[in-house]
Amino acid sequence: MKIAFIGLGNMGGGMAANLVRAGHAVNAFDLSAEALSRAQESGCAMFTSVRDAVAGVDAVVSMLPNGEIVARVFADDVLGQAPQGAILLDCSTIDVGAARQVTADAVAAGYAMVDAPVSGGIAAANAGTLTFMVGGTDAAFARAEPILSDMGKAVIHAGTSGAGQAAKICNNMLLGASMIATCETFAMAEKLGLDLQTFYDISSKASGQNWSMTSYCPVPGVGPTTPADNAYQGGFATALMLKDLKLAMEAAISVHADVPMGARAAELYAQFDEAGNGTLDFSAIIQTLKDQA
């Protein structure tokens, strides 16, 4: 299959490379010459315009920073430029309303489209083990699923248009809140004189067990290898977690959902980001919690 991939950042670069490994011909576009060069090294064909990249393809995959950019790229350079038979897959994390509008515009122009945001971070993007949460019609999902499966370990149809984005922001609100709870618990355990490996061994097998502890432990040298073991470099940047929490807060307001834990997580990550920690993995917030303790 011939696939255009738009947006080759930390996530998109690895995703495009996995499509090449799966046997697809990938037309790669990014504003960054460095990102394009890396994509070429992984076997992608480089393009310096979206319109050229989408010409004659069977599918278009995008991984872009925000809803405004997604809307502009699709309106200006994808719709009417890619063949109408192409399936469109937006894997960006954007607000639900924007996802629904872009899909509606695509359908009006004669295309099938899904919103398919991801969970898993940079390591999973590179390894091809992402989880995709997909919004769209049954027919569009059936066409998108084989492509997404070549980049991930799980592809789940969440519902109609926008449902993928809804699932993503709900999931990441839970992740942000649970990471903070995990971090403050380890900080308190240390203050109480507990050996942190011993506490991990206990809590990971008790009722306090959660993903932020057992799969992404924020304490160096405890549990599996995580960004904490690399000075909190790599992984899922604090700035990206904050972006997702802001989207979650906007969504909560729009449907009158009461999210006190999510709101507090958003506040704490905003403070952590404003202190200059936006590029650190989101689990690095344990440093602030330990200092405050």
Buried (B, 14 or more C-beta within 10 A) or exposed (E): BBBBBBBBBBBBBBBBBBBBEBEBBBBBBBEEEEBBEBBEEBBBBBBEEBBBBBBEBBBBBBBBBBBEBBBEBBBEBBBBBBBEEBBBBBBBBBBBBBBBBBBEBBBEBEBBBBBBBBBBBBBBBBBBBBBBBBBBBEEBBEBBBEBBBBBBEEBBBBBBBBBBBBBBBBBBBBBBBBBBBBBBBBBBBBEEEBEBEEBBEEBBEEEEEBEBBBEBBBBBEBBEEBBBBEEBEBBBBBBBBBBBBBBBBEBBEEEEEEBEBBBEBBEBBBEBBEEEBBBBBBBBBBBBBBEEE
